Amino acid sequence: MTIPSLGGNGGNSLNKIHINNSVPQVNPVEVPQATPTPADELTSVPVAQETVQVQEEVKTEQSTEKKEYSIEQFRADYENMVVNRILPELQQYEGERKKRLTGAVTAAVILAVLAVLIFIFGPNSSGTGKLSGLCIALIFIVWHMLKKNFENKIKKKVLPILMRAIPGFYWQQTPPVTEKDISACKIIPVADKCGKTFDDCFIGEYRKVPVAISECEYEIGGGNNSTTVFQGVVIRIKMNKDFEGLTLIRSKKAYNKDKKDLVKKYKLNEVHLEDPEFEKNYLVFATDQIESRYLITTAFMERLKRIQLAFNAEHISCSFYGDSVYIAPHTGADLFSLCSLVKPVDNHEQFTTLFEEFVSILELVDYFKLDKKLGL
């Protein structure tokens, strides 16, 4: 923070004031009628004005710095935004929520009754069971569609406003961490063979570090044979250095059926570390074993565990590639969710959950200390 110098404009004005002890030769008509101001008062006025100006500028800079760096300030601004702007705005959608809930319940009842009737009175064959199962599946599909459409409508309305509480961040539907990025850094297994869907996305800066967030789901196969390879968020944080190669950390709980491809096709070497607990839970692949051992320190391993806890994730993977670190907590659930059909639209709890999820991402910058350029 730069504090304005006392030798600035105010200082220059002081230099222009000259106190002359000699008696000037003045024509009587030119003598001012006001009472002469003592010399000490002449000097005190500019100093007082300048001091006030400096104090105000310092307070402004301190306020800006606090708003930029303090998550607690984010929390206060966010809460103020929710209470005073968002919740009053959402009340107009309560009637629509109730209509959608009624429609979802009605559809669920009809489909459930239909499934039972088909199962009881249908021909005794495998097709009957499949048809009944389809009706049950349609219950969840209809409910999900009604809820998701309503949620997207609300998000387009409120998320741009909510993001104003976190300077420098924006919500968008176009993923800033793209399919190409995810494929290149190898953080999601068999990514090129999967079907992909993207949901909420954010982009911005925190502590002057560029951060991009893409919520996504990767699924391989189709129908009853489909497998969810990944569901969560992929976070990209720009580093203060470029990596020589690629270092990949995968949870052993992840879908790791591309292990042979990583070694043979992409020429990565499996790295074995000296930490037995880490070896028990993670696989490490790298193009440069020396760089990977430099990156994966004990402190880093502890941070990775903390990130997983912050997201309540089932498992987590990480990749160092190019000029960025990618972190992918697999939550198995929809994040940044808003507007449940079964709760009022102005339910405050949903916004608290959304904020904590988002803040846990901002804290990644603090975990890695990228803002201080300390590396890992």
Summary of the structure (lengths in Angstrom):
residues: 376
radius of gyration: 30.9
end to end distance: 25.7
largest distance: 124.1
contacts: 1039
relative contact order: 0.11
helix: 53%
strand: 18%
